Amino acid sequence: MKAAGRRSGTRLRDHLAASDPGLLRLTAGLRTVGAIALTLAVLAPAGADVNHLVAGAMTSMAATFAIRERRRGAQAVTLALGLPVALASVSLGALLSERVVLGDVFSVALIFCAVYGRRFGDRGTTLGLIGFQLYFVSLFVGATPGQLPALWVVLSVGFACSALVRFAVVPVTPAGLMARLRQAFRVRLARLVSAHIALLDAGPDEADKALEDVRERTARLHETALMIQSRLEEGTPDESAARLVQRRVADAEIAAERLGLLLLSARSAQRADTLTLHLPGAPAPEVGRLPGPEEGAVLLRRDLRALRALVLRTGAAGAGVAQMRNRLLGYRDEENLPAASAPVRDVFRGIGEAARAVMGLRIALDGPQDESDDSPATARSREELDAEDAAIDAEEAEEADEAKGLQRPTTRAAVQVSVGSTLAIVGGELLSTDRWYWAVLTCWIVFINTASTGEILVKGYRRLLGTVFGVVAGILLAGLVGGHTLPAFVLVLVLIFAMFYTAPLSYTLMSFFVTAMLGLLYTLLHTYSWEVLVLRVEETALGAVCGVAAAALVLPVRTDRRTNDLLVTVLERLSDVTEAAVAQLSGGPADELLDKARELDQALGDLRSATKPLTHPVTPLRARRTTARYVVALLETCAYHARSLAATAELLPTHPSIAADPRLRGAAGRTVRNIRTIAARVADDEVTAPLETGPSIASLLADDDASRYGRITGRVLRHLERLDEAVTGLARPLDVPVRAPDH
C-alpha cells in the first residue's frame, strides 16, 4: 500500500511538474488566494462591512500579482513602496469621485504614468499597476472622502497579508524555483521520449497524431529550457554553475530533438527532413515497419524505455540501472549495435548520444555519481563531460541599443492607451455614469504585453469572448449563492485561483473567471442585476474597440512591421550563431556560442508570439496564415541546426573524437551570406541581391583530404547542409530572388 501510494504521489508530482513548470501558476494562484483569505480572516472579525471586505480582498490581490521581481529583497522593497502609492491612488479616487471632469483627466494621467512606468523595469511596472488597480478599487466600492481613514486601514491590512503570505506562507526562493524547473525539464524530457515510443509503434493511421505529439512535447521541452535559462543567474550559486546547467540542458534538448528526427527518418519510406518536425499540421511522411529484422524494433523499444527510465531516475543508481546506462552509452562507440538497417542503427546511436546527455544533466543537477559500475564506454563519456566542465567559462553579454522618444515602446504605448482611455471614458459615461470604468479597464488591459495592432485586436476579441461567457456563469452563480456572504466569498476565492492558474494558458479563460467573479462581488455589494452584467459586456466591447482604434490610428505599429522587425532580428541572431560556430569548428577562437544560441531562441520566441494574430484561426487571410506558419517552421529548423552546430563547436577543446576542420569556413560562407541577404531584403524592399545556390556543402569538401578531417565531417556536415537547405527554402515565402549557379 505504501509503495503504491508513493508511486501515485510521484506520478502526481510529475504530472504537475510537466503541466506547470516550476509550479509557477500553482504558486501564483495559492499566493493570491491565501493573501485574500488571510485579509478576510483579519477584517471580518473586526466588524468590517462588505464594502471594506471587498476592498481588502482586491487590494491584497493587486499587491500579490503585481510583484514581478525575482529576488526576495527586491520584492520586499517594491511591496513597501506600493503601499503609499496605493494609499495615494485610493485617496485621489475618493476625493475626485464627485468632480467628474477632473476625475476623468486624472484617470487618463494615471493610466499614462502606469504604462510609461514600464520603462523603469519591473519595479516601475509594478508600481504603475498597483496605482491604477487601486484607483479602480476606489471606483468599484464607491469610496468617499469620509471613508478614507477606514480604507487606509483596510489597504494596510491587505498589503501586510500579501507580504506575510509571500514571504512566510508560500515562499519561493530562486534556488527552490530552479530545482522545480529542473524537475519539470526531466519530466518533459521523459514525456518526449514516451512520444518517441508512440511514434515507433504508430500504424499508418496513427502516424499524424504521433508526430503531432512529438512536435508538441518538443516545443514544451524547449519552453522549459528557456525558462531555466532566464532564471539561471538567480537560481544557481555562482556563474560557473549556471554555465554548467545551461550547457547540460542545451545538450539534452538537442539530443532529444535529434533522436526524434532519426526515429522519424527510420520509419519513413522517404527522407524526413527537419522541417517535418517543426511545421504544425504538416502530415507525417508515409510510414511502414522499421527496415531490417523485427528484433531491431523490439530492441529499439526496449532501449527507448530504458532511456526514459534514466531520465526520470534521481538519487543513487542500482546495479541494474548502471548496466542499462552502460549498454546505451556503448552505442556511441559502436559497441553491441544490433543487426539492423543503417537508419535503425542511426537511431541506436542517437539513443547513445541522448544517454550521454542525460548523464551529463544528472551530474550537473545532482552532483558526482557513483562510478563503481562504469563500463569503459561510460568511463570515456564521463571523462569527456569532466573535461567539458573544466573548460566552461563565462563572459558578459553585450547591451542592446535602446530606442528614443516616441519610438520607445513604453512611450508609444502610454500615448496610445491614454488616447484609447479618453475615448473609453467618453463612450463609457454615455453608456453608464456609474460603470464607465469597465471600458477604461478593458482598454488598458488589452495593451498589456502587446506590441502591435494585430496583437491588441486578438487580445480584445479574447477578452470580449471570455466576458460574454463569464456573464452567463455570473448569473448562474449569483442565483446559486443568493445573499449568503460566506459561500459567495468561498466561490470568489475558487474563481480567483482559477483565474491566476489559467492566465498564462488562455486569456479567454482568465476573462471568463474574472467576469464570473465580478458577478458574485456585485451580489455581495447588493448591486447585482441582469442589467449590470449586460452593461459589463457592453463596456468591455467598447473598451476593446477604443483600444484597437487607438493602436491603429495613434503611432501605429502594424503587425507586418513588427513581425518584419523581429524576423530581421532572428536572421541576424541566426547569422551570428552560424558564423561563430563555423569559425570555431574551423579552428578559430572560442566564443560564447550557447549564449548566442539562446539569444536566437529568445528572438524566435518573440517572433512566434508576434505572428499569432496572423496565424489565429479567425483570420480571414488563409494564405497569409499558411505562409507565416511555414516561415516560422523553417526558422525553427534553422535554429535547431544552429544550436547543434554551436553545441558541437563547444566540444572542440575537450572532445577526443572531434577536430577542427579549416575547410568548413569557406564551405559554409554561402549559407551565412544568404542569411544576411534575406535579412537585408526583409528590412528593405529595395534590396534586390539574390540568394546564392550551388553544389552541396559536402561536395565542396569532397575533393579535399577527407581522411585528415574525417572525425568532424559526419557530425557537422549534416547540420550545415540542412541549414543551407532551410535558408534557401526561406527565399520563396519571403520573395527573395534566387540566382542559379553558372554551371
Secondary structure, DSSP 4 states (H G I P E B T S, - for coil): -HHHHHHHHHHHHHHHHHHSGGGHHHHHHHHHHHHHHHHHHHHTTTT--HHHHHHHHHHHHHHHHT---SSHHHHHHHHHHHHHHHHHHHHHHHHTTT-HHHHHHHHHHHHHHHHHGGGGHHHHHHHHHHHHHHHHHHHHTT--GGGHHHHHHHHHHHHHHHHHIIIIIS---HHHHHHHHHHHHHHHHHHHHHHHHHHHH--TTTHHHHHHHHHHHHHHHHHHHHHHHHTHHHHSSSHHHHHHHHHHHHHHHHHHHHHHHHHHHHHBSS---HHHHHSTTPPPPPB-SPSS-HHHHHHHHHHHHHHHHHHH--S---HHHHHHHHHHHHGGGTTT--S--HHHHHHHHHHHHHHHHHHHHHHHHH-----TT--HHHHHHHHHHHHHHHH----PPPPPP---GGGSHHHHHHHHHHHHHHHHHHHHHHH-SSSTHHHHHHHHHTTTT--SHHHHHHHHHHHHHHHHHHHHHHHHHHHHHTT-HHHHHHHHHHHHHHHHHHTTT-HHHHHHHHHHHHHHHHHHTT---HHHHHHHHHHHHHHHHHHHHHHHHSS---HHHHHHHHHHHHHHHHHHHHHHHHHHHTT-----HHHHHHHHHHHHHHHHHHTHHHH-TT-S-HHHHHHHHHHHHHHHHHHHHHHHHHHHHTTTTT-TT----THHHHHHHHHHHHHHHHHHHHH-TT--PPEE--S-HHHHHTTS-HHHHHHHHHHHHHHHHHHHHHHHHTTTTTT--EEPP--
